[in-house]
């Protein structure tokens, strides 16, 4: 009896798809629109803005009681909340700082690299506690509006900031100056308009949907620095 040559590949594809579906349902794999992460062997670099607090808890085998104080998240935020959705709820919260805090924990330093922010309870509208930055400025452009932000401490002369140290609060001008890359190359690499305000922070670009997350800027600058 002759066997149809299409049967074997069909069986293989069916098994492969079935395995992936079972892994997703069991939580073994986390799949988003942009990437796939092994939830049981998660690395620091795997932490993305679309992940929930629960996925971080499961991926790094850390309890909620330890994670929340470590990354400066108040207890009233549900574990089902995505990391990118916490930024507008908790003052000073950044996804890159979550990676830094878990890196410090893994290294056994016992230090929290995220300063505990002042948060506002969900569902309530209250005045912000007194916490003013040293200096602040607001710059407006037709296409992109920069946010009010604190001025960062400049690096020592001749020092180049590694791409991995770029934070959401940094502006495009600071990244250009401290990482030794041209402003035009940043705009071109991020597909931003030429009228973009140099004082626009990375977090503002993320909030406005012009880039996906801080990691996108870090990857671009790392390439430019080479």
C-alpha positions, 0 to 999 in steps of 0.5 A: 500500500502506498502512503501519501507523502503529505501525511507525515509532514501533516502529522509533524505540524499537528504535533508541533502546534499541539505542543505549543498550545498545551505549553501556552495553556499550562503557562510554560510559554508566554507569547505576545505580539512581538516575542515568545518567552519561556516562562520557566526559564525567564532571564532579566532581558526577557522582562517586557512592558506587556508582561504582568506582575504575576508573570514576573512573579512566576518567571523569577520564582519570587513572592509578591511580598518580596517583589512589590517592595523591591520594585516600588509597587504598592500593595493595592495594584493587582498582580494582573496589571501589565508593567507598562500600565503601572508607569502612569499609576506609580510616580517614578516607576520604570520597566528598566528599573525593574530589570535593575532591581532583579539583577541586583537581587540575583547578584545578592547585593540586597540593594533596591535599585528602585527608589520607593515612589509615591503612588496614588491609589487606583480609582482615586484622584488625590493631590500629589504629595510634595516631591519636587525635582531639583529643576524642571522645564516644559518644552512644546513642539507641534508633533511631540510634547516634552514632559516636566522632568528632573535634570540628570547628573552629567557624566564625568568628561570623557565618559560614555554612558553604556546603552544598557544604562539608558532610562525612561526619564532621559531625554534624546539630547542627554542620550545623544550627549552621554552615549556619544551618538548623533541626535540625527541618528537617534531620530532616523533609527527610531523613525521619529520626525525631524521636528522632534524636541531634543528635550523629549524623554524616552518615557514620553515617546513610549506614552505617545506610542512613538516607540514601543519601550525603552529597550528599543532605544537601548538596542539602537544606541548599542548598535550606533556605539559599535 
